[in-house]
Amino acid sequence: MPWEEVKPMDQKLLFIADTIREASTFIDLCRRYGISRKTGYKWVARYRELGLEGLQDQSRKPHQHPLKTPFTVREAIIELRNRRDPPGPKKIQVLLAGKHPEWDIPSKTTIYNILNENGLIRPQRRRKPVPACQQPFSPVNEPNDVWSADFKGQFKAQDGTWCYPLTIMDHEARYLLACQRLAGTQLEPTKKIFEALFQEYGMPWRIRTDNGVPFASNSPGGLTRLSVWWIRLGIMPERIDRGKPQQNGRHERMHRTLKAATAIPPAQTAQLQQEAFDVFRHQYNNERPHESLGQVPPASRYSASPRQMPEKLPELEYPGHFRIALVHDNGIIQHQGHRVYIAGLLKGEKVGVEETADGIYDVYFGPLWLGRFEMRATKKTRNDYLKLHV
């Protein structure tokens, strides 16, 4: 048997046996077994001290850890974490430094590892990312080409009432269509604001938002019930990239002005806060000169949309070569004997299916591409279904 195929333990045993019985020099034995003299002496010394057990592979872990966090420091970290309002590693580091300036305070990573070793870190569930929006955005040339919408960061009025200001602005004219205080980001109150605006100003072609609730979700296409309603009305949702508020920079700049004028400090009550929003909106639209508009107020540039909101939601239209499929209550469509999962929130809606290559199909909800699926030749059980891939 070749020497390389002999197990390491057997190699050591053979070497020890030859050391005992061979008359040749120790150097010759080491050369024969392809090891250094240092390794050979180590094996012999371990055999003489421990016998066969000494030939087992030894742990390389050091017996002492000079850089290990002292026990007293570790206990102080655990004690701080066990408070009623447990601080994180960064705050624990600051608290330790203030309470024990004479200590060598561990790094945030070391504090985190100590907490984790003692079961004091609860793993956070990672939020599934929202699918990317179709970009680049179409150009904006006229009022009502794009409306931008966002929830200004929530805050409390002085009486403790939460304020979630929903702001909606025409992108071209900078006309502030709405600045409404809501109690949260729920769907129905938000939808009612948009419905009132569509009835008063007509409908835009597109609405641009961020990726928060209720504008986006992790469903295919980032759809929510709100954006499904928009698409049924003929309004295309646009979403900026996550972490890139500059893609909606005009709206963000308006928010800075809004905050300075109405929320520093907040009003006494929610009703007074809404009154402050109303005053700001009137001044912003009708009195305040806007530099990017040639120092004229937005009201001088804005005009209502000719697209009136229909009394009944129109059916979506698809090109003639598309196959129209109904999304069932379980979010699944039937396609050539296969079940394809689309999205539960689209139940009762119709999607368009287009074959783009042999056995590969794209799925659309109106003009919005949701994803694609591939027909497989393998047999499937009656409970199996295909999924969309983005």
BAVEX-375076 format. One line per 4 residues: number of its first residue (from 1); their letters; for each residue x negated, y negated, z negated of N, C-alpha, C. Coordinates in steps of 0.2 Angstrom, whole numbers. Example, Ala and Ser with C-alpha at 12.3 -4.5 7.8 and 13.67 -1.06 7.14 Angstrom:
% BAVEX-375076
1> as> -66:28:-39:-62:22:-39:-66:16:-39; -64:11:-35:-68:5:-36:-64:0:-39 .
% end
This chain:
% BAVEX-375076
1> mpwe> -4:6:0:0:0:0:-4:-6:0; -3:-11:4:-7:-17:4:-7:-21:-2; -12:-24:-4:-13:-27:-11:-7:-33:-12; -5:-36:-6:0:-41:-7:6:-39:-9 .
5> evkp> 8:-32:-7:14:-29:-9:15:-27:-16; 9:-27:-20:9:-24:-26:12:-29:-31; 16:-27:-36:19:-32:-40:14:-36:-44; 15:-42:-46:10:-46:-50:8:-42:-57 .
9> mdqk> 13:-39:-60:12:-36:-66:7:-30:-65; 9:-26:-60:5:-20:-58:-2:-22:-56; -3:-28:-53:-10:-30:-51:-14:-32:-57; -11:-35:-62:-14:-36:-69:-16:-30:-72 .
13> llfi> -12:-25:-72:-13:-18:-75:-19:-15:-72; -19:-15:-65:-25:-12:-62:-31:-15:-63; -31:-22:-64:-37:-25:-65:-40:-23:-72; -35:-23:-77:-37:-22:-84:-40:-14:-84 .
17> adti> -37:-10:-81:-39:-3:-81:-46:-2:-78; -47:-6:-72:-54:-6:-69:-59:-9:-73; -57:-14:-77:-62:-18:-81:-64:-13:-87; -60:-9:-89:-61:-4:-94:-66:1:-92 .
21> reas> -64:4:-86:-68:10:-84:-74:9:-79; -74:3:-76:-79:2:-70:-85:0:-73; -90:2:-70:-97:0:-73:-100:-6:-69; -96:-8:-64:-98:-14:-60:-97:-20:-64 .
25> tfid> -100:-25:-61:-100:-32:-65:-93:-35:-65; -92:-39:-70:-85:-43:-70:-84:-47:-64; -90:-50:-61:-89:-54:-55:-87:-50:-49; -89:-44:-49:-87:-40:-43:-80:-38:-44 .
29> lcrr> -78:-36:-50:-71:-35:-51:-66:-40:-49; -68:-46:-51:-64:-52:-49:-64:-53:-42; -69:-52:-38:-69:-53:-31:-65:-48:-28; -65:-42:-30:-62:-36:-27:-54:-38:-28 .
33> ygis> -52:-41:-33:-45:-42:-34:-42:-49:-32; -47:-53:-29:-46:-59:-26:-43:-64:-31; -46:-64:-37:-45:-69:-42:-51:-73:-45; -50:-78:-48:-56:-82:-51:-58:-78:-57 .
37> rktg> -64:-80:-59:-67:-77:-66:-63:-80:-72; -60:-86:-71:-56:-89:-76:-50:-85:-77; -47:-83:-72:-41:-80:-72:-42:-73:-75; -47:-70:-73:-49:-63:-75:-50:-63:-83 .
41> ykwv> -54:-68:-85:-56:-68:-93:-49:-70:-96; -44:-74:-93:-38:-75:-97:-34:-69:-97; -34:-64:-92:-30:-58:-93:-33:-53:-98; -40:-53:-98:-43:-48:-103:-42:-51:-110 .
45> aryr> -42:-57:-111:-41:-60:-118:-34:-59:-120; -29:-60:-116:-22:-59:-118:-21:-51:-119; -24:-47:-115:-23:-40:-116:-26:-38:-123; -32:-40:-125:-35:-38:-131:-31:-41:-137 .
49> elgl> -28:-47:-136:-24:-50:-142:-17:-47:-142; -13:-46:-137:-6:-44:-137:-5:-38:-134; -10:-34:-130:-8:-28:-127:-4:-30:-120; 0:-25:-118:4:-26:-112:8:-32:-112 .
53> eglq> 11:-34:-118:15:-40:-118:11:-46:-116; 5:-46:-117:1:-52:-115:0:-53:-108; 2:-48:-104:1:-48:-97:7:-51:-93; 13:-52:-97:19:-55:-94:17:-62:-93 .
57> dqsr> 21:-65:-88:20:-72:-86:22:-76:-92; 18:-81:-94:19:-86:-100:23:-92:-98; 27:-95:-102:30:-101:-101:25:-107:-101; 25:-111:-96:21:-117:-96:23:-123:-100 .
61> kphq> 29:-122:-103:32:-128:-107:27:-129:-113; 25:-136:-114:21:-137:-119:24:-136:-126; 20:-134:-131:22:-133:-138:25:-139:-141; 22:-145:-139:23:-151:-142:25:-156:-137 .
65> hplk> 30:-161:-138:32:-166:-134:30:-173:-137; 24:-176:-135:22:-182:-138:27:-188:-136; 30:-187:-131:35:-193:-128:42:-191:-130; 44:-186:-133:50:-185:-135:53:-190:-140 .
69> tpft> 60:-192:-139:63:-197:-143:63:-194:-150; 61:-198:-155:61:-196:-162:68:-194:-164; 68:-190:-169:75:-187:-172:79:-193:-174; 76:-198:-178:80:-203:-181:83:-207:-175 .
73> vrea> 79:-209:-170:82:-212:-164:88:-209:-161; 87:-202:-160:92:-198:-157:99:-198:-161; 98:-198:-168:104:-198:-172:107:-205:-172; 103:-210:-172:106:-217:-171:110:-218:-165 .
77> iiel> 108:-215:-159:111:-215:-153:118:-212:-153; 118:-206:-156:124:-202:-157:129:-205:-161; 126:-208:-166:131:-212:-171:134:-217:-168; 131:-221:-164:134:-227:-160:139:-224:-155 .
81> rnrr> 137:-219:-152:142:-216:-147:148:-214:-150; 148:-212:-156:154:-209:-159:159:-214:-163; 157:-220:-161:162:-226:-163:169:-225:-160; 174:-228:-163:181:-228:-160:181:-231:-153 .
85> dppg> 177:-236:-151:176:-239:-145:169:-237:-142; 168:-231:-140:161:-229:-138:157:-233:-133; 152:-236:-135:148:-239:-130:144:-235:-125; 142:-237:-119:138:-233:-114:131:-234:-116 .
89> pkki> 127:-231:-112:119:-231:-113:117:-238:-113; 119:-242:-108:116:-249:-108:118:-253:-114; 124:-253:-117:126:-256:-123:122:-253:-129; 122:-246:-129:118:-243:-135:111:-246:-135 .
93> qvll> 108:-246:-129:101:-249:-129:100:-256:-132; 105:-260:-131:105:-267:-133:106:-267:-141; 111:-263:-143:113:-262:-150:107:-259:-154; 104:-255:-152:98:-252:-155:92:-257:-156 .
97> agkh> 91:-261:-150:86:-266:-150:87:-271:-155; 94:-273:-156:96:-278:-161:95:-276:-168; 97:-269:-169:97:-267:-176:91:-264:-179; 87:-262:-174:80:-259:-176:75:-262:-171 .
101> pewd> 73:-268:-172:68:-271:-168:61:-268:-168; 60:-264:-174:53:-261:-174:53:-254:-171; 58:-252:-168:58:-245:-164:56:-246:-157; 53:-241:-155:52:-240:-147:58:-238:-144 .
105> ipsk> 62:-242:-141:69:-241:-139:69:-237:-132; 72:-231:-132:72:-227:-126:75:-231:-120; 74:-228:-114:77:-231:-108:84:-229:-107; 88:-232:-103:95:-231:-102:96:-223:-100 .
109> ttiy> 91:-221:-95:91:-214:-93:90:-209:-99; 86:-211:-103:84:-206:-109:90:-206:-114; 93:-212:-115:99:-212:-119:105:-208:-116; 106:-209:-109:111:-205:-106:110:-197:-107 .
113> niln> 104:-195:-106:102:-188:-106:103:-186:-113; 102:-190:-118:103:-188:-125:110:-187:-126; 114:-191:-124:122:-191:-125:124:-185:-121; 122:-184:-115:124:-178:-111:122:-171:-114 .
117> engl> 116:-171:-117:114:-165:-121:119:-163:-126; 122:-168:-129:126:-167:-135:133:-167:-134; 135:-167:-127:142:-166:-125:146:-173:-126; 142:-178:-126:146:-185:-127:147:-189:-120 .
121> irpq> 146:-185:-115:147:-189:-108:152:-185:-105; 158:-188:-103:163:-185:-100:162:-186:-92; 162:-181:-88:161:-182:-81:167:-186:-78; 165:-191:-74:170:-195:-71:172:-192:-64 .
125> rrrk> 179:-191:-63:181:-189:-57:180:-194:-51; 176:-192:-46:175:-196:-41:181:-197:-36; 183:-204:-35:188:-205:-31:187:-203:-24; 191:-200:-20:190:-198:-13:190:-205:-9 .
129> pvpa> 185:-206:-5:184:-212:-1:190:-213:3; 192:-219:4:197:-221:9:194:-220:16; 198:-217:21:195:-217:28:193:-223:31; 188:-224:35:186:-230:38:191:-232:43 .
133> cqqp> 192:-239:43:197:-242:48:194:-243:55; 198:-243:59:196:-243:66:193:-251:67; 187:-251:69:184:-258:70:180:-257:77; 178:-263:80:178:-270:77:185:-272:78 .
137> fspv> 187:-277:74:193:-281:74:194:-284:80; 201:-285:83:202:-288:89:201:-296:87; 200:-300:92:199:-307:91:205:-311:89; 205:-316:85:210:-320:83:210:-327:87 .
141> nepn> 215:-328:90:216:-334:94:221:-339:93; 227:-336:90:233:-340:89:235:-339:82; 240:-343:79:243:-342:73:247:-335:73; 247:-331:68:251:-325:68:248:-319:72 .
145> dvws> 242:-320:74:238:-315:77:236:-310:71; 234:-313:66:232:-309:60:234:-313:54; 238:-309:49:239:-312:42:234:-308:38; 231:-311:33:227:-308:28:230:-308:21 .
149> adfk> 230:-302:18:233:-301:11:228:-298:6; 229:-300:0:225:-298:-5:228:-299:-12; 227:-295:-17:228:-297:-24:222:-300:-27; 224:-307:-29:218:-310:-33:217:-307:-39 .
153> gqfk> 211:-306:-41:210:-303:-48:214:-304:-53; 217:-299:-56:222:-300:-61:219:-303:-68; 224:-307:-71:222:-310:-77:228:-311:-82; 227:-313:-88:233:-313:-92:235:-321:-93 .
157> aqdg> 241:-322:-93:243:-329:-96:242:-329:-103; 242:-335:-106:240:-336:-113:245:-333:-118; 251:-331:-115:256:-327:-120:255:-319:-119; 249:-317:-115:248:-310:-114:251:-307:-109 .
161> twcy> 255:-310:-105:258:-307:-99:253:-307:-93; 253:-301:-90:248:-299:-84:251:-303:-78; 246:-306:-74:247:-309:-68:243:-306:-63; 246:-303:-58:243:-301:-52:245:-305:-46 .
165> plti> 242:-310:-44:244:-315:-39:243:-311:-32; 248:-311:-28:248:-308:-21:248:-314:-17; 242:-315:-13:241:-320:-8:241:-318:-1; 245:-321:3:245:-319:10:244:-326:14 .
169> mdhe> 240:-326:19:238:-332:23:237:-330:30; 239:-335:34:238:-334:41:230:-335:43; 227:-331:46:220:-331:47:218:-337:51; 221:-339:57:219:-344:61:221:-351:58 .
173> aryl> 227:-352:56:228:-359:54:227:-360:46; 225:-355:43:223:-355:35:229:-357:31; 235:-356:34:241:-358:31:243:-352:26; 244:-355:19:245:-350:14:253:-348:14 .
177> lacq> 254:-343:16:261:-341:17:264:-339:10; 261:-336:6:263:-334:-1:258:-334:-6; 260:-336:-12:255:-335:-18:260:-333:-24; 261:-327:-25:267:-324:-29:264:-320:-35 .
181> rlag> 266:-322:-41:264:-318:-47:268:-312:-47; 264:-306:-47:268:-300:-48:265:-297:-55; 269:-292:-57:267:-288:-64:262:-283:-62; 261:-281:-56:256:-276:-54:256:-275:-47 .
185> tqle> 252:-270:-44:251:-269:-37:256:-264:-35; 262:-263:-38:267:-258:-35:270:-259:-28; 272:-254:-25:274:-254:-18:280:-259:-17; 286:-258:-21:292:-261:-19:292:-268:-20 .
189> ptkk> 289:-271:-26:289:-278:-26:284:-281:-21; 279:-278:-19:275:-281:-13:278:-281:-7; 282:-275:-6:286:-275:1:291:-280:1; 294:-282:-4:299:-287:-4:296:-294:-2 .
193> ifea> 290:-295:-5:287:-301:-3:286:-302:5; 283:-296:7:282:-296:15:289:-297:19; 294:-293:16:300:-293:20:303:-301:20; 302:-304:14:305:-311:14:301:-316:19 .
197> lfqe> 294:-314:19:290:-318:24:292:-317:31; 293:-310:33:295:-309:40:301:-312:42; 306:-312:37:312:-316:39:311:-323:39; 307:-326:36:306:-333:36:301:-336:42 .
201> ygmp> 296:-332:42:291:-334:47:290:-330:53; 294:-325:54:293:-320:59:287:-315:57; 285:-311:62:280:-305:61:274:-307:64; 268:-305:61:262:-306:64:260:-299:68 .
205> wrir> 255:-299:72:253:-294:76:249:-289:71; 245:-292:67:241:-287:63:241:-290:56; 239:-286:51:238:-288:44:232:-285:41; 227:-290:39:221:-287:37:220:-287:29 .
209> tdng> 218:-282:26:218:-281:19:211:-278:17; 210:-277:10:205:-273:8:207:-266:7; 204:-262:3:205:-254:3:209:-253:-4; 212:-258:-7:215:-256:-13:222:-255:-12 .
213> vpfa> 225:-253:-18:233:-251:-19:236:-258:-18; 242:-258:-14:246:-253:-11:244:-253:-3; 238:-256:-1:237:-257:6:233:-251:9; 230:-247:5:226:-241:8:226:-235:3 .
217> snsp> 225:-229:6:225:-223:2:220:-219:5; 219:-213:2:214:-208:6:218:-203:10; 224:-205:12:228:-201:17:224:-202:24; 226:-198:29:223:-199:36:225:-206:38 .
221> gglt> 220:-210:41:221:-217:43:221:-222:38; 220:-219:31:221:-224:26:228:-226:25; 233:-222:27:240:-224:27:243:-225:20; 247:-229:19:251:-230:13:259:-230:15 .
225> rlsv> 263:-230:11:270:-231:13:271:-238:15; 267:-243:13:268:-250:15:265:-251:22; 259:-248:24:257:-248:30:261:-244:35; 264:-239:33:268:-235:38:274:-239:40 .
229> wwir> 277:-243:35:282:-248:36:280:-253:41; 274:-256:40:271:-261:45:271:-258:52; 268:-252:53:267:-249:59:274:-248:63; 279:-246:59:286:-245:62:288:-252:64 .
233> lgim> 286:-257:61:289:-264:63:284:-267:69; 279:-263:71:275:-265:76:269:-270:74; 267:-269:68:262:-273:65:256:-268:63; 250:-269:66:244:-265:65:240:-267:59 .
237> peri> 239:-262:54:235:-264:48:228:-264:50; 224:-268:47:217:-269:48:214:-269:41; 209:-265:40:206:-265:33:198:-266:34; 196:-271:29:189:-272:29:185:-266:27 .
241> drgk> 178:-266:28:174:-260:25:174:-261:18; 173:-256:14:172:-256:7:166:-260:5; 167:-264:0:161:-268:-2:159:-273:3; 163:-275:7:161:-281:12:167:-286:12 .
245> pqqn> 168:-290:7:173:-295:7:172:-300:12; 165:-301:14:164:-306:19:168:-305:26; 170:-299:27:174:-298:33:181:-301:32; 183:-303:26:189:-307:25:187:-314:22 .
249> grhe> 182:-317:24:179:-322:20:183:-328:19; 188:-330:24:192:-336:24:197:-335:18; 199:-328:17:204:-327:11:200:-328:5; 194:-325:4:190:-325:-2:189:-332:-4 .
253> rmhr> 187:-337:1:186:-344:0:192:-347:-3; 198:-346:0:204:-348:-3:205:-346:-10; 203:-340:-12:204:-337:-19:200:-341:-24; 194:-343:-22:190:-347:-26:193:-354:-28 .
257> tlka> 196:-357:-23:199:-363:-24:206:-362:-28; 209:-357:-27:215:-355:-31:214:-354:-38; 208:-351:-39:207:-349:-46:205:-356:-50; 201:-360:-47:199:-366:-50:204:-371:-51 .
261> atai> 209:-370:-47:215:-375:-48:220:-373:-52; 221:-366:-53:227:-363:-57:226:-359:-63; 220:-356:-63:219:-351:-68:213:-352:-73; 210:-358:-73:205:-360:-78:207:-366:-81 .
265> ppaq> 210:-366:-87:213:-359:-90:219:-357:-87; 221:-351:-89:228:-349:-87:234:-353:-90; 239:-352:-87:245:-356:-90:248:-352:-96; 252:-356:-100:255:-353:-106:259:-347:-105 .
269> taql> 263:-347:-100:268:-341:-98:267:-339:-91; 270:-333:-89:270:-331:-82:274:-336:-78; 280:-339:-81:284:-343:-77:280:-350:-75; 276:-352:-80:272:-358:-79:266:-357:-74 .
273> qqea> 264:-351:-74:258:-349:-70:261:-349:-63; 267:-346:-62:270:-346:-55:271:-353:-53; 273:-358:-57:274:-365:-55:268:-368:-53; 262:-366:-56:256:-369:-54:254:-366:-47 .
277> fdvf> 255:-360:-46:254:-357:-39:258:-361:-34; 264:-362:-36:269:-366:-31:266:-373:-29; 264:-376:-34:261:-383:-33:255:-382:-29; 250:-377:-31:244:-377:-27:246:-375:-19 .
281> rhqy> 250:-371:-18:252:-369:-11:254:-375:-7; 259:-379:-10:261:-385:-7:255:-389:-5; 251:-391:-10:245:-395:-9:240:-392:-4; 239:-386:-4:234:-383:0:237:-383:7 .
285> nner> 243:-382:8:246:-382:15:247:-389:18; 249:-393:14:252:-400:17:247:-406:15; 243:-405:10:239:-411:8:232:-411:9; 229:-405:7:222:-404:7:219:-403:14 .
289> phes> 214:-408:16:211:-408:22:207:-401:22; 206:-398:28:202:-392:29:197:-393:34; 191:-392:31:185:-394:35:185:-390:42; 186:-384:42:186:-380:48:191:-381:53 .
293> lgqv> 196:-385:50:202:-387:55:201:-394:57; 195:-397:56:194:-404:58:197:-409:53; 197:-407:47:199:-411:41:207:-413:42; 211:-408:44:218:-409:44:221:-403:40 .
297> ppas> 227:-403:37:229:-398:32:232:-392:37; 232:-386:34:234:-380:38:241:-381:41; 246:-385:37:253:-385:40:253:-388:47; 248:-393:48:248:-396:55:246:-391:61 .
301> rysa> 243:-385:59:241:-380:64:245:-374:64; 250:-373:59:253:-367:59:260:-368:62; 263:-363:66:269:-362:68:272:-355:67; 278:-354:66:281:-348:65:280:-343:71 .
305> sprq> 281:-337:69:280:-332:75:287:-331:78; 287:-330:85:293:-328:88:295:-321:87; 291:-317:84:293:-310:84:297:-309:77; 304:-309:78:309:-308:73:309:-301:70 .
309> mpek> 310:-301:64:310:-294:60:317:-291:62; 317:-285:65:323:-281:67:327:-279:61; 333:-278:62:338:-276:57:337:-268:55; 335:-265:60:333:-258:60:326:-256:62 .
313> lpel> 323:-251:59:316:-250:61:316:-246:68; 313:-249:72:313:-246:79:309:-239:79; 310:-235:84:306:-229:84:299:-230:88; 294:-226:86:288:-227:89:288:-225:96 .
317> eypg> 284:-228:100:283:-226:107:276:-223:108; 276:-218:112:270:-215:114:269:-214:121; 263:-213:124:262:-212:131:265:-206:133; 267:-205:140:271:-200:142:268:-193:142 .
321> hfri> 261:-193:142:258:-186:141:257:-184:134; 259:-188:129:258:-186:122:264:-181:121; 262:-176:116:268:-172:114:270:-175:107; 276:-176:106:279:-179:100:281:-173:95 .
325> alvh> 279:-174:89:280:-169:84:283:-172:78; 288:-169:75:291:-171:69:287:-169:63; 285:-173:58:282:-171:52:287:-169:47; 287:-163:45:292:-160:40:290:-162:33 .
329> dngi> 295:-160:29:294:-162:22:288:-160:18; 285:-155:20:278:-153:17:272:-156:21; 274:-161:25:268:-164:29:265:-161:34; 268:-155:37:266:-151:42:270:-152:49 .
333> iqhq> 266:-152:54:269:-151:61:268:-144:64; 272:-142:68:271:-136:72:269:-138:79; 263:-134:81:260:-135:87:258:-128:90; 261:-126:95:260:-120:99:259:-114:94 .
337> ghrv> 264:-114:90:263:-108:85:259:-109:79; 256:-115:79:251:-116:73:254:-121:68; 253:-121:62:255:-126:57:249:-131:56; 250:-137:57:245:-142:56:247:-147:51 .
341> yiag> 243:-148:46:244:-152:40:242:-159:42; 247:-164:42:246:-171:44:245:-175:37; 251:-177:34:251:-181:28:258:-180:25; 258:-179:18:265:-179:15:269:-185:16 .
345> llkg> 265:-191:15:269:-197:16:272:-199:22; 270:-195:28:273:-196:34:279:-191:35; 282:-188:30:287:-184:31:293:-187:34; 296:-184:39:302:-187:43:300:-192:49 .
349> ekvg> 293:-193:49:291:-198:54:288:-194:60; 288:-197:66:285:-193:72:278:-196:74; 274:-191:75:267:-192:77:266:-190:85; 261:-193:88:259:-191:95:253:-187:95 .
353> veet> 253:-181:99:248:-177:99:245:-177:106; 239:-178:107:235:-179:114:230:-174:114; 230:-169:119:224:-165:120:218:-169:124; 213:-169:121:207:-173:123:202:-168:126 .
357> adgi> 202:-162:124:197:-157:127:200:-150:126; 197:-145:129:200:-138:129:201:-136:122; 208:-136:119:209:-134:113:208:-139:107; 206:-145:109:205:-151:104:210:-156:105 .
361> ydvy> 214:-158:99:219:-162:100:218:-168:95; 220:-174:97:220:-180:93:227:-182:91; 228:-184:85:234:-186:82:235:-193:81; 240:-196:83:242:-203:82:248:-204:78 .
365> fgpl> 248:-210:74:254:-212:71:255:-219:74; 259:-220:79:260:-226:83:253:-227:86; 250:-233:86:243:-234:89:238:-232:85; 239:-230:78:234:-228:74:232:-221:74 .
369> wlgr> 225:-220:76:222:-213:76:221:-210:69; 224:-204:68:224:-201:61:218:-196:61; 217:-193:66:211:-188:66:213:-183:72; 209:-177:71:210:-172:77:209:-165:74 .
373> femr> 212:-160:77:212:-153:75:210:-149:81; 207:-143:79:205:-138:85:209:-132:84; 212:-130:90:215:-123:90:210:-118:89; 211:-113:85:207:-107:84:210:-101:87 .
377> atkk> 205:-97:90:208:-90:93:209:-85:87; 206:-86:81:206:-81:76:213:-81:73; 215:-75:71:222:-73:68:222:-77:61; 228:-80:60:230:-83:54:236:-80:51 .
381> trnd> 236:-80:44:242:-78:41:247:-83:41; 253:-81:39:259:-86:40:258:-92:35; 254:-91:30:253:-97:25:247:-101:27; 243:-100:32:237:-104:34:239:-109:38 .
385> ylkl> 236:-115:38:237:-120:43:231:-124:44; 231:-128:50:225:-132:52:225:-138:49; 219:-141:48:219:-148:45:216:-153:50; 217:-159:49:215:-164:53:207:-166:51 .
389> hv> 203:-167:55:196:-169:54:195:-177:57; 192:-181:53:191:-188:55:185:-188:58 .
% end
